């Protein structure tokens, strides 16, 4: 036999639970979480200075500059500006560039090794300076990134581009974790 559930008041139990949950949720939400605050609010323009290059790979200066120039303003919602008028300045130097072969196997004829994968490594020193407060917002004196590429199907430029993209992501992550 079916028993019917009777309400003891005019308000259904589910609505009361929802109302209590909503009130408790609103009361407990005085704290708001902002994932990755990025740059301080007064920084509206950023100047990216071409990095000094201590390597023999002269194209690195331009490649690093171009990707920082296109990605950092977009990531933080700021505009680019000249070094003398920007609210923040990004500058640094490219300290090291190398290509290694971390993945290889014995060749089919047994006379050496066959490289399967190569790895581009780039190490930079970078700092981001708040001009208004004359302080360093973020810096890393030995930021090292790697970009892998398959020896058979890709070229060194592919690995270098991957490494530079990882460099930018590390800078963005570093700035966001600093606040």
N, C-alpha and C positions, 0 to 999 in steps of 0.2 A: 504494500500500500504506500502511496506517495504522501510524504509529509510536506506541507507547504510552509515555507519560511515566512514568518510574519515580521513585519517591521514594527519596531517598538516606538519609532518616531516617524515624522514625515520626511526625514532626510535619509536617503539610502547610505548604507555603511561604506560603500565604495567611494561615494562623493566626499564623505567626511574624511576618509583616509587620504584622498587626493588633496583636499583642502589643507589638512594638517601637514602633509608632505611639502606642498607648495609654500606654506608659511615658513616652515622650518628651513627650507632651501633658501628662501629670500633673506631670512634673518642671518643665516650662516654665510652669505655671500658678500660680506664687506670687503673681502680680499679678492682682487682680480689678478689673474695670471696673464701676463703678456709674454708669449714665447718669443724670445730673442728680441730684446728691446732695441738692439742695434746702436746707432749713434745717438748722442744726446739731442734733445728736441731743438736746441738752438742751432744745430748744424743743419743748414739748408743747402749749402753748396760745398763741393769737395773738389780739390785740385789733385790731379794725379801727375806726379813728376816722373818722367822717364827714369828708370832705374840705372844706376851705374852698373857697368858690366865688367867683372873681373875675370871673365872667361874668354876663350878665343872664338866663341860662337857669337858673332856680332849681331846676328838676326834676332837673338833672344831679347834684346832691349826693346825692339819694336813689337815683337809678338806679345811679350808680357804687358807692355804699355797698352796696346790696343784692347786686349781682353779685360784688363782692369778698368779701362776707360768705358768700355761698353757694359760691363757687368755690375760694378760697384754702385754707380748711381741708381741703376735699376733696382738692385737688391734692397737699397736703403731709402728709396724714394727721395733722393736729393738730385740737385742739378750739378753739372760740372761748372767750374769757374777757374779763373786765372789764379795762380799761386798767391799773388799779392792781395786778392780780395776774397778768396774762399774762406769758409768757416773752418774747414779741416783740410789738412794736406796729407797725402799718401806718398811716401818716398822710401827708397831702399836701394839695395844693391844685389846683383846676382853674383853669388859667391862661387858656385861650383856647378859644373855641367858634366855629366858623364853618361856613357852608354856601356852597359854590361850585358853579359849573356848568362842569366841565371838558370836557364833551362836548355839542356842539350842531351844528346844521347850518342852512343857510338855509331859511327857511320856504317853503312851497309857493307863497305869493303874492308872495314876494320882498321883503316889507316888514320883515324882521327875522330873528331867529334862533329856531329851535325847539330847546329844551333836550331832550336825550336822556337825560342822566344828571346827577345832582347828587352832591356829595360832602360829607359831614360830616367836619370835622376837629376833634379835641379834643387839647389839649396840657395835660399835668399835670406837677406836681412831686410826687415820691413818695419816701418813705424807709421802710425797714424796720429797726427798731432792736431789738437784742438787749439786753434789760433786765438780764440776769444779768451780762454782760460790759461793759455800758454802751458798746456800739459799734454803728456802723451796719453792718448786714449787706449792704444793697444800697440804692442810691439812684439817682435819675435826675432831674435838675433840669428837663429839657425833653423828656419822653417824649411823642411826637406820634403819633397814630393817625388812620386815616381809615376811613370807612364809606361805600360807594357805594350809591346806589339809583336805580332807573330812574324817570324822571320820569312816564312814562305809567302804570306799574302799581304803584308803591310810594310810600310817604310818608316824610317826614323822620325819623320815629321808627324806621323800618326801618334807615336809614343810621346813625342814632345808636346803635341797639342793636348793629349790626355793629361800629361803632367801639369801643364799650365792651367788647364781647367780645374784640376785638383788644388792647385795653388790658390786660385780665386776662392774656391769653396772653403778652404782652410782659413783664409782671411775673413770671409763672411762669418764662419762659425766662431772664429776667435773674437771678433768684435761683438757678436751677439752673446757670447758666454761671459764677456767682461762686465756686463751690466746686470 
